[in-house]
Amino acid sequence: MAVSLDEVKKLKDLTGVGLTDAKRALQEAEGDFDKALAAMRKKGLTKAEKRGEREASQGMVDSYVHGGRIGVLVEVNCETDFVARTDDFKTLVHDLAMHIAASNPRFVSLEDVPAEEREIKAAEFTEKATNDGKPANIVPQIVEGMLKKHFAELCLMEQPFIKNPDETVGTLVKSYIAKLGENIVVRKMVRFELGVNE
């Protein structure tokens, strides 16, 4: 099936794949652009997960100040200085800084939650589930679910992205990994709020 060059280019730009892959995806989707886009994004995210193992030591630090009351510094790393200078990468980093200002995450990811804090919450949730009369054999699963929900709200990568609540920040970062072809890591973040001591 013949597909238009404009659609091939559009698909290439949106997903970061080569022209040949974009054309093949459109042909496999019988010209259905949305279907081809969904297939390529799925493929791109799979590649992005493999890229997640590569070293990311370049990147940038960005700041965002909201109304003179909230300030954020965030360090985001990628693999090369070339990608760090692209508008796409800069946009991602700035969007992350704005998200941090708005959503106030305490940790970058679930792996960053201190074991001690997790244990304290687990004990609290176990007591609650037991007091609510839940059967002892399912209390551990209930507690695990409560822990995941509680800490997901506090972890940047698990939070719904402020500009598109249908995707998490983690999914957003993976889409940029797929688009830019490099591993991207949110390394550090600091959020200041006027008059609030943390």
Summary of the structure (lengths in Angstrom):
residues: 198
radius of gyration: 20.6
end to end distance: 60.2
largest distance: 65.0
contacts: 580
relative contact order: 0.16
helix: 56%
strand: 18%
